[in-house]
Amino acid sequence: MEKFYSIWKRTFGCGEADDFHCTVTQGSQKFTSFSKAQILTQLRPLTVVVHGPAGVGKTTLAKKWMLDWTQDTRSESLSSTLYLSCKELRRQGPCTFAELISKQRPEVQQAGPEVLAQEQKLLFVIDGFDELRVPSGSLLHDICGDWEQQKPAPVLLGSLLMRKLLPKATLLVTTRPGALRQLRLLVDQPVFIEVEGLLEQDRREYFLQHFEEEDQALRAFEAMRGNPALLRLGSAPAVCWVVCTCLKLRMDEGADPALTCRTATSLFLRFLCGQFPPAPGRSAPQHLPAPLRALCVLAAEGVWTQTSAFDRGDLGRVGVQESDLRPFLDKNLLQVDTDCEGCYVFLHLSVQQFLAAVFYALDSGERAAGDGGRGDTEDVQALLSKEERLKNPDLTPVGHFLFGLANEERARELEATFGVRVSLGLRQELLKGLSGGHGPFSCRTDVKEAVSCLYESQEESLVKEATGHVREVSLHLQSPVDLAQSAFCFKHCGDLRRVSLRVEKGVFLENEGASEPDTWVERCFFLSLSPRSKHDHHALCLWTDLCSVLSSNKNLSFLDVNHSFLSHSSVRILCDQITRVTCHLQKMVIKNVSPTDAYRDFCLALIGKKTLTHLTLEGSVHGDKMLLLLLCEALKHRRCNLQYLRLGSCSDLTQQWDDFFSALKINQSLQSLDLTASELQDEGVKLLCLSLRHPKCFLQRLSLENCHLTEVCCKELSSVLMVNRRLTHLCLAKNNLGDGGVRLLCEGLSYPECQLQTLVVCQCNITRRGCKHLSDLLQGGSSLTHLDLGLNPIATGLRFLCEALKKPDCNLRCLGLCGCSISPFCCEDLASALTSNQRLEALDLGQNTLGQRGTTALLEALKRSPCRLKTLRLKTCEASARTQKLLEELRDSNPTLTIDWKAGGASRPPYCDFLF
């Protein structure tokens, strides 16, 4: 402690650094302090906030600091430290500040001037700020600066923190993390110190000291490390004692410690039951049920009110006396509170939360026998609701424990030990609570939270009932824990239709160079499974269980694996499930997956997969020479039924493109091909066009968006349009085709044999001349029905398009002009065209500045002359009264017309939706 205090003095007293950040380890405590503000010598007075989870030693640190402070200041007339417990202040009535501090130091009542004279030497320790429990922000509105003014204790404390009372004193505040946000509103430029509690090495030493045999101690420690939730709780010495006590008893009975530590519920239940074993040949002790019920009621009420201390009045309210609690005091489940006279506290917050869960697990008769719990305290649905958990995070562990108690074996153990019955309706209450009463895993379900709760139950029948009707699930696997929980839950799904997977780094460690997990909890989990091969074996077994849903669900048709870091073995396991005859996948999306050669494995697995109709491979496929060859084999296979293929960001060599495109002459199922962002270039398009001109090419929809194309390739594409009677949709967006390229395309489009219906040429550097070529084409009875010219600077070229729209032979139904530099002056021509055209159904004018004049002209035209237009997107400034009136009149006269008049900065629809 001396080392820590000396560092603290040196850091905050010397002013040598503008910004302070240090980590100090002292004994079994780790302190991390930081401040965003500059820490200077002149920074006085000082406010230090010590924060951390329950039971990690914040109060102990504060009291040691008080001792060191007193010894350092050597005050002769008055103790320079004062300790204020927020648990006591919560029960304190209105008083003056002098009365408040004189409860600890009576002489202060008469020594006010002397105290004020020495206030810079005073250290106030405000312990357990989170226990104060006042409405958020309320302390900001009631501030007292008078030493003798009578106020509620929380108001006086808030005034002290805001430096309205004893402004030069040093303040040390301890709190749990949940109250930090409120505390930040009160204190100015505080220094934060995070107390993490027992470090991993300290926990290991604790186990070695608790167990007589080293081998037994290490087995127990590894078992705790295998459960990150328990490992995190183990930073509190009290929890370490609970774990050691329970595991020692279980191991002496010959039980596997890993099974006991599989969930936190099993550990805490067996600890509780292990403290009260029935005598041989006898049933549960008759004197325990009533005190246990009362204790559970207090625990539940305390969790709701975020209270940890209970006085004699609380005991009397639930019908027990102090003597009734002796068994729990003797076993350390309950302790006398040394900081709050006449009060009792639970051994640790987690023990209180577990006993609160026991309260909810009891049937209604058992709860009533406890003579407690009213309102929300009895409502399981309120306990499980997301809204309540956000307001009070302490409720979340209670919900997890409650799911754990739904396990039939654990319910029998609780009844056998204490003679209390678990509610028969608990299972249905929990199922209802999973989705807020809207059916299992509805759209309101937090999947990660639900999976965590179901895993805690370890009750397969409950999991099957909860997931039996789940049709769609999206899993984000961030750690081995997520993998274990998801595998346990979703292997029981019987009606899955769609699965989305995202796997972060560190779940699989097989590949060289795989990143280690970021958090210390996950690192501990990995170490518990070391060496790496042991971890991977365990992870791959879980992965196999999870992937089995692909072959066990006959209706599962869609798999999406995106932004995932897999291993060679995990890819092979996934591919093995895909190749099984019981796997009926129809659509697959593999996007941004590593390792890069995983794409080859997927392609290999899909050769001959007759159910597959849609495939997307996108991401790290640059320079993979084998990928196109494997896809080529898949397309040539006699059982290939692939209809849609997206191959994004590919940059293979010309020879591979040639082989791939040759497969289009053989394959008779592929209808849509999307090569967006592939480095095809003009040379590659020439090879593609050779296949497109072949009479046995059945391709109907093609996207070459952003493929580095120029005007050069348009002659080849034009020749395809002249002879290919199957191609109906073509996207050439984001290529520098220019007006010359449009002219060449129009030559092919003008042939009677051309059947193209949709042409997307967004952002292709088309100007006024290009519009003239398209106008001539449209007036000649072209087959085009959808034309998207978005993000091209056509300017006055709109006049040519309007001329085409007026002609009876123009077949356009959808016209996209988003971001085409259209001015208000052009709207007169467009308004005139709309009044005469009877085919146009959709018009996109988004991201064009039409102004009030242009907007009014369009709306007036639509109001004046009925047309077939159903969708209009346009950008307008804040609508004037005239515009608002026109919009309302249009809604009344043409209810089928949808007008999106705020499509200014809105992103335009995807270029190639037509490919689906």
N, C-alpha and C positions, 0 to 999 in steps of 0.2 A: 504494500500500500504506500509505503514511503516513496518508492520509486515512481509510482503513478502520480502521487501528489507533487513530487518535485518536478516532474515533467509538466504537470498542469500549471504549476506556478511559473516555470520558466517560459512556457509557451504563451501564457496570457499576460505575463508581466514584462517581458523584454521588448516586445514590439518589433522584433527583427524581421518578421514575415508579414506580408500583406494578406496572404491567404493561408489558412491552416488546414492541414489534413494529415492525420497520423493514426497509426494503429499501435496500441500498446497492449501487450499481453502480460498479465500479472497473476501468477498462481493459476487458478482454474477459471479465470475470467478473461474475456476478450472485450476490449473497449474500442469502438471506432467512433471518433469524434470528428465533426466537420462543421463548417460554417461558410455560407455563401458570402456573408459580409466580411469586410476586412477586419482582422483582429489586430488592434493597435494598443499601444500602452495606454492611450487616452480612453480606451473603451471601458468606461466605468459608468455606472455599475454593471455587473455581469449577471446574466441569466443563463444557467446551464440546465438543459433538459435531458434527463437520463431516461431512455425509452427501451423497451424490449418486451417480449412476451411474458406471460405469467410465470412466476416462480424462478426466474433466472438470476435473482440476486440484486435487483435494483435497490430495494430497501436496505439490504446489508451494505451495499456500496455507499449509500447515502449516510448511514450511521457511522461507518468508518471515516467517511469524509468529515462528518461533524467532529469526531474525536481529534482528527488531525488538525482541523481548523482551530479548535480550542487550544491545543498544545502550541500551535504556531503563533497565535495572536497574543497569548500569555496575558489575557485580560485579568485584572485584579479585582475590579469592582462588580463586574456583571458577566455572566456566561454569555459568550458571543455567538452561540448557536441556539436556535429555537426550532423545535420539531412540531409540525402541524400534520396530523393524520386526516386525510380527506374522508376516511371512513367515519371518524368521530365528528368531523365538521358537518357531515351529512345529517347527523342526529342532533346537532347543536341548534338551539333556538336563536332568535335575534339577540344581539349583544353589541357592545362597542369593541373596537379593535384592541383597546387596552385590556378589556376583560377577556378577550379571546386568547391573547398570549400570556395573560397572568395566570391562566389555568395551569400552565406548565411552570411558569416562574412568577410566583405571587408577588415578589418584590417589584416587578415591573409596574404594577398598578400605581405605586407611589413614586416610581423613578422615571416617569415619562420624559422630563427634560434631559435626564442623563442618558436615556436610551437614544433620544434624538441626536444628542451630541456625538454618540459613538456609532451611529447607524452605518457608517462606511465599514465598521469592523464586524457588523452583524452578518451571520449566515442563517437564512431561513430555509429549512428543508420542508418542502410541500410534497408529502408522500402520497402517491396513489391518486393523482389528479383525475384519472378515469373513473374513480369511485364517487366523485362529486355528483355526477349525473344531473346536470342542469340543462335546460333546453339550449340547443346550439345558438350562439350569438347573444343569449340573454344577458350575460355578464357585461357586454359592451354598452348596454343601455342604462345600467344602474351603477354609477361609480361614486365612491365615497372617498373624500380626502381628509375627513375630520377624524382625529384620534378618538374623540369622545362621542361621536354620533352612533346611535344604535341602528344596526342594519342586520339583515340575515347573514349568516356566516359565509355562504358562497359569494355574496356581494363583496364582503370585506376581503376575501381571498382574491377575487378578481381585481379589486382595486390595488391590492399589494402587487399582483403580477403586472398590472399596467402602470406601476410606479407612481400611483397617487398617494400611497402610504409608504413611508420610509423609502424614498426614491433612490437613496444611495446604498441600500443594503444589497448584499449578494444573495441571489435566489437559486436554489437547487430544486428542480421539480422532477419527480419520477412519475412515469405514466406508461400505460400500455399503448401500442401503436394506434389503436382505434381512436384515441382522444387527441392525437397530434394535430389534426386539422383544426379543432376548436382551440387548442392551446396556441397555435400559431397566430390566431387573431388577437390574442391578449398580450403576448410578449414581443418585445422589439429586439431584433438582431440576436436571437438566442444562439448559444453553442449547443449542438446536439451530440450526445454520446449514446451510441447504441450498445446495449449489453446483450451479448448473444448467449451467455451462460456457459455451461460446461462445453469445452471443445471436444473434438473427437478423441484425442489422446487422453483427456481427463476422464471421459466416459469409459474408455477401455480400462484405465487404472481403477476406476470405481468398481467395475465388474471383477477385476482381479482381486481386489480387497474383499469383496462381498463373498466370493466363492472360495472354498478351501482348496479346491483343485484347479490348477491353471487351465487344463484342457476343458473342464466343464465351464469355466468362466468365459473362455474364448468362444466355445460353441454357443453359449447364451448371447454373447456380444454380437456374433455374426448373425444370429437369428434376429436380433433387434435391428441390425443394419439392413436386413433384407426387407424391412417395412419402413419406407421413408417417413410415413406419418408418425410412427413410434420413434424413429430416430430423431425427428424434429422435436418432438415432445421431450425426448431424453436430454435436451440441453438444460432442463430444470432438474436439479438434484433429487427433488421429491419423486419425479417420474422415474428417474433411474432406480431409485429405491423400490418403487412399485414393480418395475420390470424384473429386477434382480430377485426380489422376494417371490414373485410369482413363478419365474422360470426355475429357480432353485427347487421349489416345491414340486413342480411338474417333472423336472428332470430326476429328482429323487424317486418319483413314481414310475420312471422309465418312459415318460412321454417325450416326443420329439419337440424341442423348443421352437423349431421353425413353424410347425403347425399352430402352436399357441400364438406365435407372433404374426400369423398370416394377416389378421385384421386387428385393429385396436380394440374392437369390441370383445373378441375372444380373450385377449390379454387382460383387460380390465375386469371382465366377468369372472374369469378364473382366479384373478387376484382376490376379488371380493368374496367369492365362494370359498376360496382357500383359507381365508381368515376365520371362517366360522364352520368348520367341518362338523357334521353331525356325529354324535357318539356312536360307536359300533352297535349295530342292531337297533338304533333308534332313529326316529324321523326328525324332521327339522325342529330346531329349538322353538318352544312355544313363546318365549319371551321376546323374540326378535321381530316378528312381522309388523307389529304396531310401530315400534321405533323406526324401523326401516321405511315404512310408508311415510311417516312424518318427516324423516330426513329427506326422502325423495321429493316431498311437497316443497320443503324449504329450498332444495336444490333447484327445482323447476322455477319457483317464484324468483329466486335469486338470479337465475340466468336471464329471465325476462326483464327484471329491473336492473340487471348488471350490478348485483350486490353480492359480496362475498362474505360479509359478516352478519351474524344473527344473534340477537340478544334474548334475554329470558322472556320478554314479551312475545317474540316470534315463536319460541318453543311452546308457550302457553296457548297461543292461537291455534297451533296444530295438535294440541292435546297431549303433549309429552312434558316430562320434567327433566331436569338436568341429570338425575340419577338414571333415567331410562336410556340416556345416551352413553352411559359408561362403557358398554361393549365397543362402541365405535371410537370412543376416546382412547380406550386401551389399545385398540388396533391401529391407531394413528389416522384413521379415515377422517376423523374430526379432531380439531385441536383448539385449545384455548388461545384466543387472539391476544398477543402480548401488546399490541398497539392500541387496542380498543377495549377498554375495561368492561368486563361482564359479557363479552361477545365470544362467539365461536366461529371458526372458519374451517373450510374443507382443506384437506391436505394439499390439494392443487386444483386449479380450475378444471382440469380434465376429469378429475374425480367428481367434482360437482356436476359437470356436464353429463357424465355417465349416469349418475344417480338421477338426474333430471330425465334422461331417456328411460330409465327404469320406471319412473312415475308415469310416463306416457304409455309404456308397454303394458301396465297393469289394466285389468278389466275394470269396468265402471264401478263395480262393487268394491274392489280393492282401493280405487281412488277415493271413493266416498268415505271409506273407513279411515283414510288419512285426514279427513275433516279439513281439507285445504284445497286450493286451486280453484279459482273462479275466473270467469271471462276467458281471455285469450290463453291463460295458463293451461286450461284444459283442452284447448282446440288444437288437435294434431295438424289440421290443415293450415292454421295460422303459423304453427311452428315451421312447417315445410315451405311456406310461401316465399317466393323470391323477394317480394317487397319487404317482408319482415326481416329476412336474413340480410338484406342490404342495410337496413337500419341498425341491426344488431348482429354483427358477425358471430357472436358467441352462440347463436342458435344453430349454426351450420354443423358443428361437431355433434350437437345433441341429435340432430336428424340422422347423421351417419350412425351413431350408436343405436338409434331406434331401429334402423334397418337391420343392424347386426343382431338385435334382440328378436327380430322376426324369425330367426333361424330356430327350427323346432328343437334341435338338440340343446341349444342355449336356453330356450324357454323352459325345457324340462329341468335343466341344471339349476336355474333360478328358483323354480318351484320346489325342487328337492331340498335345496339348502335353506330357504327362508319361508317356505310354505305359502308363497304368494303366487297368484295365477296371472299368466300373461293373457291379454285380451284375445279372444278368438277372432274379433273383427279387425285386429291390427293390420293384417295383410291387406285387406281392402282399403283401409285408411291410407296406407302407404302407397298403394297403387294409384289411388285418387290424387294423392299429394304430388306424385311424380310430374303430373302435367296440369296441376291447378284445376282438376275436375273436368278437363276437356278430353279425356280419353288417353290411353297410354301413348307416350311419346308424340303428343300433338305438336303443332307448330309453336306452341308456347314452351315446350320442354327444353330445358338446358341439358343437352345430351351429355356433356362431360360430367355435370353434377349428378345426373340420373345414373350414369354408368358407375360412378364412384359409390353411390348409395347401394346399388344392386350388388356390386362386388362385395361390399361390407357384409351383406346378408349371408353370402356363401350358401344360399338356398336356391338350388337349381329350379325347383318348381315355381318359386316366386319370380325368378328371372324369365322363365318361359312364359308365364302369364303376362308379365310386363312387356315383353318384347315380341310376343306371338303375333301381333298385328302390325308390327313396324314394317313399313314398306320402303322407306327411304332413310338413309343415315349418312352423315358426314362426320368422319373421324379425323381428328388432328392429334397424332401420336407424338407427344413431345418428350416422352421419357419411357423407360421400361415399365413404369407403373401404369401409364396409360395403355400400353400394349397388353399387360396382364389383365387389366380391368376390362378392356374392350374384347379380348379373346374370350374371357369367361362369360361375358354377357351375350355377345352377338353370335356365338356358335350355336345358341339356342333359338335364334330367329328362324321361323319357318316360312315367312311370307315376304322376305326381302325382294324388292324390285330394283333398287338402285343403291350403289355404294360408292362413296367418295372417300379417298384416302390421302392423307398428307403425313409424311413421316419426317421428323426432324433429325438432325445429326445426333449421333450418339446412341440411338436406339439399337443399331447394329454396329458392332465394332470390328467385324471381320476384316474389312479392307484396310490395307496399309494407308496410313495418313488420315484415317477417319478421326474427326474431331472428338475431343472428350466433351462430356456434358458441362454446361456452364455453372450450374448451381452446386453448392457443396452437398446438398441432400442427394442429388443424383449421383455425384461422385462417390458418395458413401455407398449408394446402392450398387454401383458397379464394382467397387472394391469388395463388397460382400460376395460377389460372384466371380472374383478373380481366381485363376488367371483368365485372360480374355477369352480363351476357348470355352471356359466353363460358362461365362456370361453369354457368349454367342449360342451355345447349345441350348441354354435355358430360353433365350429370346427367340430362337428359331422354333422351338417347340410351341411357344405361345403364338408365334406368327403362323405356324401351320394350323393351329386351332382357328385363328381368325380367318385365314384364307379358305378354310373348309366351307365357309358360307357360300363360296362360288359354286361348289359342286353339290351342296346339300339343299339349295333353294332352286327348285325347278323354274320359278318365275323370275329369278334374278336376271335381268337383261342388260344392265348398264353398270360399267365399272369405270371410275375416273381416278387415276393415280397422278397427282400433280405435286410439283415442288417437293419432291421426296428424295431422301438420301437412303438408298437401300444398300444391300451388300450382294455379292455374287450368289451366295446361298439363298438369301431371301427372295431374290429374283427367280431363282430356279424353283423354289417352293411355290411361288405365285404362278409361274408358268405351268407347273405340274397340275395345279388345280384347273387352270384354263383348258388344258388339253383333254381333260376327262370328259367322257361322253355324257356324264350327268351335269356338266356345266353348259348352260344354254345362253351364254352371253351373246347379245346382239350388237351392243355398242360399247366401244372401248376408247378411252381418252388417256394417252400416256404423254404427259407434258412436263418438261423440265425435271427429268429424273436422272439421278446418277446411281451407279457408274454409267458412263456413256455407252458401254457395250450392252447395257440392259435392253436397249432398243432392238438389238439383234436377237436376243433371247425371246423377246415378245413376238417378233416377226416369225421366228422359227416355230414358236408354239402355235401360231395362228395359221400356219400352212395346213390347208385341208379342213379348217374349222367352218363347217357349213352353216352354223347358226349366225355367224358374224356378218353383219351387214354394214356397220359404220365403224371406221377406225381413224383415230387422230394420233399422229406421232409428231410431237413438236418439242423443240428445245435443243439439247446438246447433240445434234446429229451432223454437225459440220465435219466434212472430210471422212465420214465413215463409208469406205468403199464397199463394204459388204451389205450395208443396209438396203440399198436399191436392188441389189441382186437377190436378196432374200424376199423382198417385196415382189419382185418380178416372179419368183417361183410361186409365191402365194397366189398371185393373180392368174398364173397359168394353170394352177391345180384344178382338176376337173370338179372338185367339190367346192370351189370358191364361189360364194354368194355375196361377196362384198359389193355394196352399192355406192358407198360414200367413202372417200379416202382423202384425208388432209395430211400433207407432209410438209411441215413448216420449217423454215430456216435451214434448208438442205443446200449443200454446196459440193455435190459430188462431181466427178470428172465427166467429160463429154461421153466417154465410152459407157459409163454406168447409166447415164441418162438414155443413151441409145437403146441399151438392153431393156431398161424399164419401160420406155415408150413402146417398144416392140410387143410387150405383153398386152398392150391395149388392142392389138389386132387379133388376139386370141381370146381374151376375156370377154364374156358376153353379159356379165352382171353389172360391172362398174358403170354408174350413171353420173356421178359427181366426183370431180378431181380438183382439189384445192392445193395449190403449190405456193401459197402466199409467203413472201419474204425469202423464197429460195433464190439462189444466185443462178438462175437459169440463163439469163442474158439472151441476146438475139440468136446466137448459135444454137442454144438449147431449144428455142422455140421452133427453129427450122426442123430439128429432129422430131419434135412433138407433132408438127404439122404433117409430117410424112405419115404418121399413124392416124391422125385425124382425117386425112383424105382417104384412108383405106375403107373399103365398103363394109368391112366387118367390125369397124370400131363403133361401139354402142354408146360412147360418152355423150351426155346431154348437157351437163353443166360444168363449166371450167372457170377457175379463178387463177389468174396470173398476176395478182396484185403485188406490187413492189418487188418485181423480179428483175429489175435493172434492164428494162426493155426500152428500145428507141423506135423511131419511125421505120428503121430498117426491117424490123420483123413484121410490120403491118402488111406488107405485100404477101408474105406467106400466109398470114392469118386470113387475109382477104380471099386467097385462093381456096382456103378451107371453107369459108362461108359460101362460096359459089357452088361447091359440090356436096357438102355435108348436109343432109336433110334431117339429121338427128340433133345436132347442137342447137340448143334453144336459149342458153344463158351463158354470157361471157363477161367476166370482170377483168378489166385491165387497169384498175385504179393505181395511182401512185407510180406511174411510169411516164417518162418524158416522151410522149408520142407526138405532141405538137399538132398543129393544124394539118401538116402533111400526112401524118399518120392517120388522122380522121378521114382525110380525103381518100386514102387507100382503102380503109375499112368500108367506107360508103360505097366504093365500087363493088365490093363483094356483097354488101347488104342489099344492093339494088337488084341482084339476080333473082329471078322468080323461084329458083330452087332453094334459096336461103330461107330457113325457118327460124332464125334467131328472134327471140321475143324480148330478151332483156340484155341491155348493154350498159355496163358501169364503166365510165371513163372519168371518175373523180380525180382531181389533182393531177391532170395529165398535160398541163400547160396549153390548154385549148383557148383560143381567143375568138374574136369576131368572125374571122374567116372560117374557122371550124364550124361555127354555128350556121354559117351559110351552107356548107356542105351537108350538114345534118338536116337543115330545113328543106333543101332540094330532095333529099332522100325521103323524108316523111311525107312530102306532098305527092310522092309517086306511089303511094299505097304500100309502103314497106310493112314487113311483118312485125316490126318493133312495137311493143306495147309498153315497155318500161325503159326509160332513159334517165340515167343519173349523171348529171354534169357538174356536181357539186365541187366547190373549191377551185373553180377555173375562172380566170379573169375575163369573162365573156363580154362584160360591159354592154355596149350598144348592140351586141350580137343577139340580144333577146328579141329585138324587132324581127329578125328572120325567123326565129322559132315561133313567134306569135302569128306570123303569116301562115306557117304550116298548120298551126292549131285551128286556124279558121277554115282550112280546106276539108271537105267531106271525106277525102281519102286518107286523112291522118288517123292512124289507129292507136295513138298513144293513150294509155290509161293512167300512167304514173310518170310524173316529170319531177326530177330532183334538181333544184337550182340553189342549194344551200351554199352560202358564202361565195356568191358569184359576182360581187360588186355591183349589184342591181340598184339603181338610184330611183328616187321617187318619180322622175320624169319618164322612166320606162313603164311605170305601172299603168299608164293610160292605155298603152298598146296591149298589155296583159289583160286589163279589165275588158277591153273590147274583144279579145280572143275568147275569154271565158264566157261571154254572153252568147257566142255563136257555136262554141264547141259542145258537142253532146256525148263525148266519149271519156274525157278526162275525169278520173275519180280521185286522184291524189296529187297535190302540188306542194312541194317543199321549198319555201322561200326563207327558211331560217338563216340567221347570221347575215342578213342583208339589211342595210339601213334604209327603210322605205319611207320613214317620216310620216307625219300626220296626213300629208296630202296623198301619198301613195297608198297608205292603208285605207283611207276613206274611199279612194277610187275603187279599190278591189272589193270592199264590203258593199258599196253602193251597187256595183255591177252584179254581185251575187244576189243581192236583195231584189234587184230590178228584173233579172232574167233567170228563171229556174234552169239549173244545169245538173249534171250527174255527179258533181264534185262531192266527195264524202269526207275528205281529210285535207285540211289546209294548215300548214305550219308557216308562221311568219314572226318576225321580230318587230315589236312596236314599243315605243317609250311608254311611260305611264299613260294609260288610256284616258283620253279626254272624255268629257260628258257625251260628245257626239259619237265617239267610237264605242263607248259603253252602250249607248242606245242602239247603235247599229248591230252590235253583237247580240243584244237581247232580242231584237226584232228578227235576226237571222235564226236564232235558236227556236223562236216560235214558228217562223214560216218554213224552216227546213230542219226539223229535229234530227235528221240523219247525218247532218253535216257537223263534223268535229273540227273545231278551230283551236289550235295551240298557238296563242298569240304571245307567248313568252319564250319562244324558241330562239332567243338571241345568242346567249353564250352556251346554250345546251349542246351537248355533243350530238352529232348527227348519227342516225342509225348505222349499224355495221354495213359495210359495203356488200358483203357476200352472204346475207341471210338467205338468199335464194338457193344456196347450195344445199340447204337442208330440205 
